[in-house]
């Protein structure tokens, strides 16, 4: 993992929260919009959303559904970024 990627996990403010409803279509669309706008998005997962999958699985699923790159996870936070073309 690159140094700037590790820095992003810690320093970027959370912009999206996923609650007990989990990965809904509206959450995925909001993350897509923010990735286009900001290039890097930090997503916080509430404990109630982690009943069916763990944080790494949810990060991989989010990256796949939003066509982004998973930078990393830390605690219950996932950082995604826009992939290079």
HELIX and SHEET records of a PDB file:
HELIX    1   1 UNK A    3  UNK A   11  1                                   9    
HELIX    2   2 UNK A   25  UNK A   38  1                                  14    
HELIX    3   3 UNK A   47  UNK A   50  5                                   4    
HELIX    4   4 UNK A   55  UNK A   66  1                                  12    
SHEET    1   A 4 UNK A  16  UNK A  18  0                                        
SHEET    2   A 4 UNK A  40  UNK A  45  1                                        
SHEET    3   A 4 UNK A  77  UNK A  81 -1                                        
SHEET    4   A 4 UNK A  69  UNK A  74 -1                                        
END                                                                             
